[in-house]
Amino acid sequence: MSDHPPARSRAAQLDSFGGPEVLDVREVPAPQAGPGQVRVRVTAAGLNPMDWIMTADADTAARFGLSLPAGFGTDYAGVVDQVGTGVSGFARGDRVFGGALSRAVADFVVVDATGVTAANEVHHTPDDVDDRTAATLTIAGRTASAALTVIAPGPADTVLIGGAAGGVGVFAVQLARIAGARVLGTGSAASAGFLRDLGAEPVVYGDGLADRVRALAPGGITAAIDLHGTETAHTARELGVPGDRICTIATQIDGVPAANGANAEPGALEEIARLVAQGRLRVPIAAGFPIDQIRGAAELQAGRHVHGKVVIDLSRR
């Protein structure tokens, strides 16, 4: 590792809020680690729906504390290359992953060494987890873990998971299966094989969902997570699941708890990384793009039909 790191950095940025078409790659001054911070040379950044949702318009961006010009992407993985004063537990050369709110798609990110939220956190990457996989864990892993905490599945449960083939779904399905539950996962007909590979029994979403679930689980379902909208949650209620065993992440329904990554239990992300390292949880990566193809990557991710995760490979030029 050079003792004279570059003074400039490539970064995905936008000068106006909107869709993928407003994204550009710029050369900007490389950020510097201050007291209590580490700088990470990013090797991979994972995309999530929240990346484009929170930069789609000014009002939403303001709720996340974003202003123009804004960066893009939150999940990252890479190597510590600069350590600020007062930092313990991290050293130059350490492989790390975490979250840097709307600024992860860049050659360098600076984060607080003691940060504990997906917006600003860093964790050691286990030896058996590659950087591309580590770059997919923070937002989706935290969100899935928080939702699972709400419904607390176990071996006696049959859980219906809506949007099971998406970025959060791949974690939620596997975590529920690890907990011993039977899992029914909604998706398109084309996603059936993908869902089976994750350990879920596929069921097509849309009109008639309740009848299809009854056919698959005549004994009923006992819990549900809706990762897309409200269809799964309302279906679960129709099938007699009590509100406190239903969880949403993308909407609010009276009497149904909602979860997000900020609600994840302490240590949840480290536990997910351990499960990946042990081979008990896998993260399907649907596609990888170099940073100069950020618009295409964001368009693919925003389409919400990709099976698994989309990753920006910062080491590719």
Buried (B, 14 or more C-beta within 10 A) or exposed (E): EEEEBBEEBBBBBBEEBBBBEBBBBBEBEBBEBBEBBBBBBBBBBBBBBBBBBBBBEEEBBEEBEBEEEBBBBBBBBBBBBBBBEEBEEBEBEBBBBBBBBBBBBBBBBBBBBBBEBBBBBBBBBBEEBBBBBBBBBBBBBBBBBBBBBBBEBEEEBBBBBBBBBBBBBBBBBBBBBBBEBBBBBBBBEEBBEBBEEBBBBBBBBEEEBBEBBBEBBEEEBBBBBBBBBBBBBBBBBEBEBEBEBBBBBBEEBEEBBBBBBEBBEEEBBBBBBBBBBEEEBBBBBBBBBBBBBBBBBBBBBBEEBBBBBBBBBBBEE
